[in-house]
Amino acid sequence: MIEPSELRARAFAMPFSSPAYPPGPYRFVDREYMIISYRTDPAALARMVPAPLEVVGDVVKYEFIRMPDSTGFGDYTETGQVIPVRFRGATGGYTHAMFLDDHPPIAGGRELWGFPKKLASPALVVDHDTMVGTLDYGLVRVATATMGYKHHALAPDAVLPGLREPGFLLKIIPHVDGMPRICELVRYYLADLTVKGAWSGPASLELHPHALAPVADLPVLEVLSAVHILADLTLNLGEVVHDYLA
C-alpha cells in the first residue's frame, strides 16, 4: 500500500506510476521558429484575451516551432497564435491557441503552465528556397505559411527582446464535479537564451475555418513581417499572477 507521505513526496504528474513527463525546468536545443506577424480584426482580438490582460494594437503572431531536442519531451513540432498584450505596464504575449504532435508536451504544457495545447499535425520544413509551415487537424488543412529562406540576416539583439518578454496563459483545471478547480492567469519566461541565427524575409499566411481549430477566427488582414530564429533556451516553470476564483 502506498502511504500518504510517499504520495506527497513522489506525486507530481499523472499517471502516478509512470508520469507522462519528468520534472522541469526544460531545456531546448536548436529550437527553430518561423513567426509571421499579421494584422487582424481588433474586435475579434478583444473577444479572445482575458482581463486583466490588455490587447496591444491589432497584431497576431502566428508561430511554427520545431523542437528536435527537448528535455523530457523529445522531438516534436507545434504551431499556434500569440497575441501581444500588456500586463501591469509590461508587454508580453498571450498564447491563444497551440497545436502539436506529441503527447508529453501536450500533457505537461496543459497541466504545468496552462498552455492551450491540442493534438494535431503541424509541420515546418525547408522546401528548396522556401520555409513552409502547415497545420492539419485530422484530414483538414487549417493553416499554410511560407517564408523566403534566410533572405536577410538579423543580429541576435534584434530578436532577443521578443524572446525575453513574458508569456501569459489561462490555466483551467476542472474539479471532479466538472466545475473549475483552478482558473488562473500564469506568467512564464524563457531563460539561458542563445540565438544561433535569425533571418527575415517575404512571407504569406493562409488560415482556413475549422470548428475545433478556429485559428481563422483571427483573420489575416495583412501580413506585416516574418522572422526565422534558431536558438537554445530553457523553458522555466510559471507563476500565478491572477486567480480568477479567489
Buried (B, 14 or more C-beta within 10 A) or exposed (E): EEEEEEEEEEEEBEEEEEBBBEEBEBBBBEBBBBBBBBBBBEEEBEEBBEEEBBBBEBBBBBBBBBBEEBBBBBEBBBBBBBBBBBBEEEBBBBBBBBBBBBBBBBBBBBBBBBBBBBEBBBBBEEEEEBBBBBBBBEEBEBBBBBBBBBBEEBEBEBBBEBBEBBBBBBBBEEEEEEEEEBBBBBBBBBEEBEBEBBBBBEBBBEBBEBEEBBBBBBBBEEBEBBBBBBBBBBBBEBEEBBEBEE
